[in-house]
Amino acid sequence: MKSVLNPQLPTAAGRIVSWPRLLGSSRGLAIAEAAAGAAPLLVIARDVPAALELEEEVRFYRGEADWPVRVFPDWECLPYDVFSPHADLVAERLATLARLPHYTRGVVLVAAATLLARLPPRAYIAAQSFELRVGATLLSEQLRHQLTEASYQNVSQVMEPGEYAVRGGLIDLYPVGANVPYRIDLFGETIESIREFDPATQRSGRPLDAIELLPAREFPLTEDAIQRFRQGFRARFEGDPQKVAAYRDVSRGIAPPGIEFYLPLFFPQTASLFEYLPANTICVVDDAAERCAHDFWRDINGRYEQLRHDVERPLLAPTEAYWTPQELLASLHQRPQVLLLDPIETAGATTAGEATVDAPPLLPLEAHTEQPYRNLIDFLRTQPGRVLIVAETPGRRETLRALLGEHEIAATDVRDWTEFCRLGERICLTAAPLARGLKLRAGPVTVTVAGPATA
């Protein structure tokens, strides 16, 4: 069952290939099969929930393949909000931006609206990213300067990403994008050890050979960047800038809430996500993505008109704070594209490559009857092909196993889709957060993946 869909891919920039209506979770299977090739994929979903759902589908069908699957997070703020995005979202965005240019394979998913936000130029991420390795020479003052340039905050005790503390020959550091902080032990000017540590108990943990450091924010707060912000602010807005709290805070080296919506003022020019992509990246685009981008652009302009008259918080015009949908489409058309047509669950089966794809069977639970799982049991007894039952959690999987045992139906455990395809067992069980299943007829073989929504 390997590469059952064999999805067609464009071969040159500007070429567009349409994939047919892929029902159930078969779009995730198609993307996973395409990602196994020699080019990374940027998948543009209609919105954030669709991107997260596709991520789970791709991860499920990828199995244990070694190429990455990442979602480029949205700020999850309203346009021109007075709040900043959560630090964890910023950390994940920066980690993705740092790694994306080096991808040779893999999948990055993003919502259409997220693409409209302006990003720091690639040079900023590259210049403020560096590595610390055991045995390397490290000068404390040089590190302080590098961390300041990368917008890290010097604190007495490290608790959150983007913070560091220096105590003699010990340096505590919580890099952006890391799950835990690290303790660096110096012997003179040499890194003797790097260990994880618990910020609550201050106890050291697992030793590491090296750690990667990313900038703490999507914009710098260096002297040059602050000066550029001040000049740009005064050039765009009339009146006394000292009456604007954001201007006063940035002038003192403080990042006030909502300052991300002034990001273009910190750089001579900004970038889009497309500028971080490797040259051979293929864009897989939901056919509703363009409409969603235009809808978000209307929301941006509506918020701007609603908030622009506040003299204590003047706003950058939408065309300067965001990329327009037209600019987004111009960048997109410079790449090879796959148009992912909208799946229609009520439609008939659609032929895709060597397989025929259909919606998964509906097996509703009849809670108020003597046999609430009758639909599932009848299906398993009469279905001529192979069946993979996907439970939401391991606990739910064990409940289903007990249920099947009561009806003398044997099911084999598998780790994922790849192992299911490799084995020949007719009925298998696994656990994964898969929202939808699919039904495949590949030659003489019929395979049904019954996801949590259907079983």
Steps between C-alpha positions, in 0.01 A plus 500: 500500500802732475436814292143405413401842370819595311397869496608699196737790572589810294846499346573872457434839658163645399355158414174403675381144551154430644438206728144360482248506783688305765240365740541427869863524605637405157632852450735438795606173337563676167712769667696238696572305183605815315726605789692175471651639177797729458338840570351665809130595499333816625133418565274806512179416686184708510532573874683393816264210594535359148879525521506317834267228371717452192808481721352205691403326177846544347671379819276193509568398141869594519560235764864483606641687199784732603384819325346775719139619523451847650221755526611862471285649777279803473547784749142427617441872552248726335647746248651801680438335837631659820625155611811319383494138383580234759870431549458134404350597163783745434755232593346249259485757221867593546607135514315433174649807329851395607467145366281549194775623260697180567219251428565247225173314569207544731168679542430846642133591544368853533160670500433741213446795736830430679687555172388865493703590811836659422806316628855605590750463215692173478823682584367594845417139593832374362709768675334446840512118493808324631616180668673430831698174520688322778875562464455826308640833617246739646560852628232609747494860383479391137207273584327783687536718191367225269201434726420870525517527121259204482257677740557268799429644845756492783323382818595379846333159454412342167136389475377562143632480141704804401667543839856451625698544822877512554648402836877478476587186307137386476264625230130411511333539163149428371524504119195584294361179352641277778280294731722555805774744605869410502786551745841569346802433722819681398855404586683821431391589147408144399152345513551205734141372502146580386209353695127536504360628828165542672427871558272417795748285697822629336620137472716410202396216272600336173838603352518623140779542248363820344201735498359734236407859578239697307402867537250563779266713287406554137654846520821637658533750782857602425606864497491507120154338488363738762636797308344370177167452678509855640582654161234298322239580763563875480495491118159328488303656784432863578507649848727451799620135501580527873125490563488147354577230758638258238749759378617578853538132591696405191723805549591353843563154355167356622272290280143611586194278435389510138832635370504218241259705287778758457751235386576669161641802687786288641637393159598666172278239335291203606453150358223252431506130576571431132844658537594235757409210273764291322503566125341166409205524742162393361193687630188293571210745518147443629271645234323705772827660616478801266146580613606469865796735441266762349258457792783562746616802300150648542523434874838677512361808326190497717706492818725774365207731427356427844823569694701744289368818663656427841771769523663314790552191282536593133501203262699405194283483187391145407721502188804568719413279796396198288553346159199538273327196349624615158860499622443157650368364170790654306749315723297181476495504119880498494492148649374168366151447641259222582138614528335292771133492403239522770398153625127433481411217735169427328656462156560165338833325485779681318779328311846623609805341341479123529239504779135597535427719802165508674369650822531270802189313610274662759482275805300699755471391860141409591522581869137425591483150354596157633791483252644855477797385290298289260595712195872452565473128571284433192742698284804306623327166441386584146780725369700293246817710516747600770399739778708725725309634801647822640418586860547848644711379794670180621228467765227519238692245292492251790126557543449420132720190530285371786185573301629310197605211722146470633388442141791261422663744257880496512694822440877542470680798654703721263704813570384695197385493137839380375497190719138431408595503131796273564298237688234284340254482789141573401402706807747720688483749787703812571473826693540842334320838500361441150172684448389327179561171327491392137417207275746388232453251220847439358469231236362184665557635853250705700626684808283692746640734763223556754593811697354618834232709328355194326553222751 
